[in-house]
Amino acid sequence: MFQQETKNVYGFQAQGLNVMNEKQVKDTIADAFKKHFTHFGFKKTSVNDVSKELQISKKTIYAHFSSKERIFYYIITRVAYGIQADMKKKLTDLPTLTDKVTELVRMIFGESRKWLKTHDAFEFRYKYEIAQMAFKEAFGKLLHEYITEGMTTGEFAVGNVEMKVGFVQGLISESMRLLTDDPSMAVEDELIRSIRKILV
């Protein structure tokens, strides 16, 4: 039973999952899966193996995540929001919204190249669609913020914010697909020119 299950790893020692809040439980499960994904790959990672390692039932895992894909999405989303927070700090002092959007795009692709080079075992390419959704969610909020502010201040042409964000994200997604196929491809300059045409 959930209240009786205990865990000896991941910093919680034998306190038991019942004393953790929802986020702590999900993070604990996700951390264990991340370790297995990194070591064994997505396909070979077994829910059964992770449940034994955590000393919990598979039922408990499925109570928090409906599938391995959802766990993968949760893991990548945590990474994406961490990167997004760091980027926002670095972009704060740039003088214009155009500068912020431009530098954001360059940073997104810089981080993506690093990720592609260091996470082959984590199967970024195999689960590209899931990873793309996670990064789109995190960076989409920042794009929305910058585009809204740019339209409010008159730096960007007035229009439908959601449509503009959608168009920009579409361009980024297509460019990211090209980058995934060939990490050495330089896509940013053409992408930035296209984004500026949408915004100004």
N, C-alpha and C positions, 0 to 999 in steps of 0.2 A: 504494500500500500504506500501511497506517496508520502504520508507523514512518517512512515517507518524507515524509509530508505535513507541510507547514509552514504557519504562520499568522503574518501580519504585523500583526494588529490585536488590540484588547482586552488590551493590556498584556503580551502574551507575546512579541511581536516574532518573530523567525524561529527560536525555540527548537524548535518542532515539538510536536504533540500527544503524541508518544510520551514526552516528558519530564514530562508532567503526570499527576497521579493521577486516578482516576475522577471524583471530585467536581469537580476543576478543569476537566476536559474537559466535563462536563455543564453546569457553570456558564457556560463560555465559549460553548457552543452555545445555552444558554438566553438569555444576554445578547443574542446576535445576533438571536435570534427575537423577544425582547421589543421590541427596537428596530424590527423590521419590523412586528410586530403593532401597535405604537403608531402607526406612520406609515401603514401600508397597511390595517390591519385583519386579522382572522383569516383570512377567506376568501381575500383577495388575496395573503397571504403565501405565497411559494413556497419549498419546500424546496430547489429548484434554485438560486434566487437566493441563499439564505443559504449554501449549500454553496460557491458561487462566491466570495462575500464572505470566507468563512473559509478559502478555498483548501483545502477538504477534499472528499471524495466524499460523495454522498448516502448511500452504504453506511455510512460512518463515523457519520453522524448517526443512521441507523436502528439502528446497533449499540448506541446509548445510549438512544434513545427510539423506541418502536414507531410513534408517530404524532405529528402536530401537537398533537392533544388532550393527549397525555402531556407534551409540552413545555409547553403552556399550564398544565397542572396543576402541573408542577414549579415554574414561575415564580410562580404564585399561592401555592403552599405556602411558598416562601421568604418571600414578603411576609407571609403569615399568621403564620409562626413568629417573624418579626421583631417584628410587632405584639404577639404573645402574650408575648414576652420583656419588652417595654417595659411591658405591662399588669401583668405579675406583679410587677415592681419597684414600680410605683405602688400596688399593692394590699397589699403586704407589711405596712404599718403599721396597716391597718384592724383594729379591735378584735375583730370577730366574723366567723365564716364566712358568716353571713347577709349581713353588710355586703359581704364580698368577692364573693359570688355576685351580689348586687344591682348592685354597681358594675361588675363584669365585664360583665354584660348591658348596662348603659348604655354602657360603653366599646365593646363590640362594635358596637352600633348607631350610635354616634357615628362610629366608624371607617368603618362601611359607608356611611353617608351621604356622608362625605368621598370615599370611593372611587367611589361612583356619580356624584358631581358631576364628578370629575376624570378618569375613565377611560372615557368613552363611546367614544373612538377605539380603546380597547383591547378593546372589545366585551364588557365585563363582563356586560351583559344577554344578549347573544347566546350566551355560554358560561356562563350562570348556574349550570347544574347542576355543571359542573366546578369553578367557583369556590366554590360552596357546599360541595362535598366537601372542598376544600383547607382552608377555614376551619373546617369541622366537625372535621377531624382535629386541627388545631392547638389550637383552643379546647376541644375535647372532653377533651384530656389535662388541661388546667387545671381544668375542671369536675369531672373524675373525682377529681383531687387534693383539691379543696375539699370535695366531697360525702363522700368517704371520711373525711377528717379530721373533718368535722362529725358524722358518724355515730359515729366513735370517741370523740369528746369528749362526746357526748350532746346536742349542739346541734340535730342533725337526727334525725328518727325513724329507728330501725334498720330496714334492709330490704336488698333486693338492689341493690347499688351500680350494676351494669350497667343494670338496668331504670330506676333513677332517672335516671341520666345519659342514657339513651335517651329517656325521656319529656321531659326538659328540652331536649335537643337537638331533639326533634320540634317542641316549642313554638317554639323559636328559629328553626328552619327555616321553619315556616309564617309566623311573623311577618316573617322576612326576605323571603319571597316577596311579602308584602303591601308591604313597604318598597320592594322592587325595582320594583313596579308604580307606587308613589307615594312617592318619597323624602321628601315633606313629612309623611307620615302619622306620628302619634305612637302608637307601639305599645308602648313600653317599660313604662309603668305597669301596663297590663292584663297584660302578659307576666310581669312581676315578681310580681304578685299570684298568678298561676296557678302559677309556679314555687315560691313559698313554700308553697302548699298541698300540693305534691308532697313537699317536703323536711321540713316540720315535723309 
